[in-house]
Amino acid sequence: MLQVMSSFTVPFLLAPTKYFPKIAVTATSFNFNNRKKRVLPFVWQLRRKCKESCLSSYALSSKGDWLEINDEGKEEFIVVNFYCFVFIKDPEEEVTKHLSFMEGRDIHGRIYLNQQGINAQYSGPKKDALAYVRWVREDSRFSNVLVQISSALNGHVFPRLKLRYKPSLVQAKGGISHLPLLDPSMRAEPLAPSEWRKRLEAVNNTNNSSHENSNPSGILLDVRNGYEWDVGHFQGAQRPDVDCFRATSFGKSESEVIASDPLAAADKERTDILMYCTGGIRCDVYSAILRKQGFKRLYTLKGGVSHYLESEGSVGWVGNLFVFDARLSLPPSTGKPAVEIEATTMLEGSLDDSFAKCYICGSQVSELRHRNCANLDCNLLFLCCAGCVESLRGCCCSECTSARRLRPVLTGHQRYQKWHNYRDFELQSL
């Protein structure tokens, strides 16, 4: 007897009896009505009814073959990040080609293309995830792209795939289509991680020995958001006074020196500006902005912090690395060179996390990982100690605890789902 347990109705289902003698099949997330959007391989969990309960797993391949999966562990998932500034004559056609390649592959994430290039962050089973990036690199325009890969221990870290044309590969005030990003000379000079490490040490040593120098020879610039700095940063970097990259205004002050702008008093001709961000793309964009502002000596960390931690370890880095996916925070990582396209592994710990404080009470937090305010209409991303999480029921302030759309307190590394999941639960509880 074949039993089908699912959130949808299946009118008829017949699988090869040689694989499934008297078994129960559990099926989820399969679209029978739209063949173009179905995701293969489609995994069925097959529980054999026997004296000693055991679990076997099979997958239906794109060729229609049933393949047994090793039941000693889950399929390995990875996260892939890359970007490339290159002219794309017809980005809409390029999007269509990429969507076509994605058919039948289990990939979630954000992949944007336009006339200036591509920006991709996605997760998937190792086989599918690597197949896509290898296919991309077969195109001569993207053959030299730096690919960065990390582990996703709990499966997908993005809810779905968004692959489309987008006017700006990075969100910045006023857009970026007018910036000369396709001209490498208009962007900062990229430094290999080993060279960055030497420059970083030199800048910090010079600045530490001359505290009274209002016009230092080198400035370390964190081109991320303030909440990213809160969980980890390079030693000597000032916390950005913004919570959205599009609001970044370093080097744009013209009339007066602003305390929150480390470039306000910099000599545009002589001062070395060392810029870093998570993966490198924001630095490339902002260096083009600074170049137009007249800054001459601009340097970026090639591949961003993630590439540095793979190459140099946590030397000079404090805390964890904030990432824009379900993981939110990663400890310093290491692994094989990114050009080999292999999954990375994790290092333990960090240099010092005493800088990380609870947003509410100011005490030191025990975990370098943000949470969202339980009030949906606030949704603030903040660090919080265990005591304040309990007393304010996951909210960022007392006002939010009485909000109309209040979500339950999450435990562990859970992330909030769409509001209807909690709204429907509230209605059922009445």
SVG drawing of the C-alpha trace seen along z (x, -y; Angstrom):
<svg xmlns="http://www.w3.org/2000/svg" viewBox="-11 -75 66 82">
<polyline fill="none" stroke="black" stroke-width="0.4" points="0.0,0.0 1.5,-3.3 0.7,-6.3 1.4,-9.9 1.6,-12.6 1.7,-16.1 0.3,-19.6 -1.2,-19.2 -3.4,-16.6 -1.8,-14.1 -4.4,-12.4 -2.2,-9.4 1.3,-8.3 3.1,-5.1 6.7,-4.4 8.8,-1.3 7.8,1.5 11.2,3.0 12.4,-0.1 9.4,-0.6 7.9,2.6 5.1,1.6 6.6,-1.7 5.4,-5.1 6.5,-8.1 6.7,-11.7 6.7,-14.3 7.2,-18.1 7.6,-21.1 6.9,-19.7 5.0,-21.5 3.0,-19.2 1.2,-21.9 4.2,-23.9 6.8,-21.5 9.2,-24.4 9.5,-25.4 9.8,-22.0 13.0,-21.3 14.9,-18.0 16.2,-15.9 13.0,-15.4 13.8,-13.8 11.4,-11.2 12.0,-10.0 11.2,-6.2 10.5,-4.5 10.5,-0.7 8.1,1.1 10.2,3.7 10.9,5.0 13.8,2.6 12.8,-0.8 15.3,-2.1 15.3,-5.1 16.4,-5.0 16.4,-7.9 16.0,-8.0 16.2,-10.8 14.5,-11.0 17.2,-12.3 16.5,-14.6 16.7,-11.5 13.9,-9.8 16.2,-7.3 15.8,-6.5 19.1,-6.9 19.7,-5.8 21.3,-8.4 23.7,-7.6 21.7,-7.6 24.6,-8.4 24.2,-12.1 22.5,-14.9 23.6,-16.2 26.3,-18.8 25.2,-22.4 27.5,-25.3 27.2,-29.1 28.8,-30.7 29.6,-34.4 31.1,-36.2 30.8,-39.4 32.3,-40.9 32.2,-44.3 32.1,-43.7 30.1,-45.1 27.0,-43.0 25.4,-44.2 22.0,-42.6 21.5,-41.8 17.9,-40.7 19.1,-38.0 21.8,-37.1 19.2,-36.7 17.2,-34.3 20.3,-32.2 21.0,-31.9 17.4,-31.1 17.5,-28.3 20.6,-26.8 19.0,-26.9 16.1,-24.6 16.2,-21.4 18.8,-22.7 18.2,-23.4 19.7,-26.9 18.4,-29.7 19.8,-33.2 20.2,-36.6 21.8,-36.8 21.6,-40.2 22.8,-41.2 22.8,-44.5 25.0,-46.3 27.8,-46.6 28.1,-43.0 26.9,-40.4 26.6,-40.1 25.7,-36.6 25.2,-35.2 23.4,-31.8 23.2,-28.4 22.5,-24.9 23.7,-21.3 27.4,-21.2 26.8,-19.6 24.3,-22.2 26.1,-25.2 29.4,-24.3 27.8,-23.4 26.4,-27.0 29.6,-28.8 31.6,-26.6 29.1,-27.3 29.5,-31.0 33.3,-30.8 33.1,-29.1 32.2,-32.6 35.4,-34.4 33.9,-37.6 33.7,-35.9 36.6,-33.4 38.8,-35.2 36.1,-35.9 37.1,-35.2 34.7,-32.7 34.3,-32.4 32.7,-29.4 31.6,-28.5 29.7,-25.8 25.9,-25.8 25.5,-23.2 21.7,-23.5 20.8,-23.6 19.7,-26.6 20.5,-30.0 18.3,-32.0 14.5,-31.5 14.2,-31.3 16.0,-32.2 15.9,-35.8 17.7,-35.9 16.8,-39.0 17.9,-42.2 18.6,-45.0 19.5,-48.6 22.1,-48.7 24.2,-45.7 24.8,-47.5 22.2,-49.8 23.8,-53.3 22.2,-56.7 21.6,-58.0 22.4,-54.6 25.7,-53.4 24.9,-53.3 26.7,-56.6 29.9,-55.5 32.9,-54.4 33.0,-50.9 34.0,-49.2 37.3,-51.2 39.7,-49.5 41.7,-52.7 38.7,-54.5 38.4,-51.9 40.8,-51.4 43.9,-49.3 43.1,-45.8 45.6,-44.3 46.1,-40.6 45.3,-39.5 49.1,-39.1 49.8,-42.6 46.7,-43.9 48.0,-42.3 51.3,-44.2 49.6,-47.5 47.2,-47.0 50.0,-46.4 51.9,-49.5 48.9,-51.8 48.0,-50.7 51.6,-51.0 51.9,-54.5 48.6,-55.7 49.3,-54.2 52.6,-56.0 51.2,-59.4 47.8,-59.8 48.0,-63.5 48.4,-63.5 45.2,-64.9 46.2,-64.1 47.5,-60.5 49.4,-59.0 47.0,-56.0 43.3,-55.5 41.5,-52.2 38.0,-52.5 35.2,-50.0 32.8,-50.4 30.0,-48.3 27.1,-49.1 27.5,-49.8 25.7,-46.6 28.3,-44.6 31.1,-46.2 29.4,-45.3 30.1,-41.6 33.6,-41.9 36.1,-44.2 39.7,-44.9 41.7,-46.3 42.0,-50.0 38.8,-50.5 36.3,-53.1 32.7,-52.0 30.6,-53.3 27.9,-55.7 25.4,-54.2 23.0,-51.3 22.5,-51.2 25.3,-51.3 23.3,-53.6 23.6,-56.3 27.4,-56.1 29.0,-59.5 32.7,-59.1 34.8,-61.7 31.8,-63.8 32.0,-66.5 33.2,-69.8 32.5,-72.6 33.5,-71.3 35.2,-68.4 32.7,-65.8 33.8,-63.6 32.1,-60.5 33.9,-60.9 37.4,-59.6 38.2,-61.1 37.0,-64.6 40.6,-65.8 42.5,-63.5 44.9,-64.8 43.4,-63.6 46.8,-63.6 48.9,-61.9 46.8,-59.8 46.6,-56.1 42.9,-55.0 42.6,-51.2 39.0,-50.1 37.4,-46.8 34.0,-45.2 32.6,-41.6 33.2,-40.4 34.7,-43.4 31.9,-44.8 30.9,-47.7 34.6,-48.8 34.9,-48.8 31.7,-50.9 32.6,-53.3 36.2,-53.7 34.8,-55.0 32.8,-57.5 35.9,-58.6 37.9,-58.8 35.4,-61.3 35.8,-63.2 39.5,-63.7 41.1,-60.9 44.2,-59.6 45.7,-56.8 42.8,-54.3 43.3,-50.6 40.8,-47.8 41.1,-44.3 40.7,-41.9 37.8,-39.6 36.9,-41.4 37.1,-40.1 35.9,-36.6 38.9,-36.1 41.3,-37.5 40.2,-35.1 40.6,-32.2 44.1,-33.3 45.5,-34.9 43.3,-33.6 42.1,-35.9 45.4,-37.9 44.3,-41.5 40.6,-40.6 38.4,-40.9 35.2,-39.0 33.0,-37.2 32.0,-38.1 28.5,-39.3 26.9,-37.8 23.6,-38.7 22.0,-35.3 20.3,-33.0 23.6,-32.3 24.0,-36.1 27.4,-35.6 30.4,-33.3 33.6,-32.7 36.8,-33.4 37.1,-30.7 39.9,-29.1 40.0,-26.6 41.4,-25.7 42.1,-28.6 38.9,-30.0 40.1,-29.4 39.9,-25.6 36.2,-26.0 36.1,-23.9 34.1,-24.2 35.7,-26.1 36.0,-24.9 35.7,-26.9 38.3,-28.0 37.5,-28.3 36.9,-31.5 38.2,-35.0 40.8,-37.4 38.5,-39.3 34.8,-39.8 34.7,-42.1 33.9,-45.0 30.4,-43.5 27.8,-45.1 24.1,-44.5 22.0,-47.1 19.7,-47.5 21.7,-47.3 25.3,-47.7 26.6,-44.5 28.9,-42.2 27.0,-39.7 27.8,-36.0 27.2,-35.4 28.3,-37.5 25.0,-37.1 22.2,-39.6 18.5,-39.0 15.5,-40.9 13.1,-42.8 10.0,-40.6 7.9,-43.6 7.4,-43.1 6.9,-46.8 10.3,-47.6 12.3,-44.5 15.5,-46.2 18.6,-44.1 20.5,-44.2 22.8,-42.4 21.2,-41.4 22.2,-39.6 20.2,-36.6 18.7,-38.6 17.3,-41.3 15.9,-38.8 13.9,-37.2 12.8,-40.4 11.7,-42.2 10.4,-39.1 12.8,-39.4 12.0,-43.1 14.6,-45.9 12.7,-48.3 9.8,-48.3 7.6,-50.2 7.9,-47.3 6.6,-44.8 3.1,-46.2 3.1,-46.3 0.1,-44.9 2.1,-42.6 4.3,-40.9 6.1,-37.7 7.2,-34.9 10.7,-34.9 13.1,-32.8 15.5,-30.5 18.9,-29.3 19.7,-30.3 16.2,-30.5 15.1,-33.3 11.6,-34.8 9.3,-33.6 6.7,-35.6 4.1,-37.3 1.2,-35.1 2.8,-32.1 2.4,-33.9 -0.9,-35.6 -2.5,-32.4 -1.2,-30.8 -2.7,-33.6 -6.1,-33.2 -6.0,-29.4 -5.2,-30.1 -8.3,-32.3"/>
</svg>
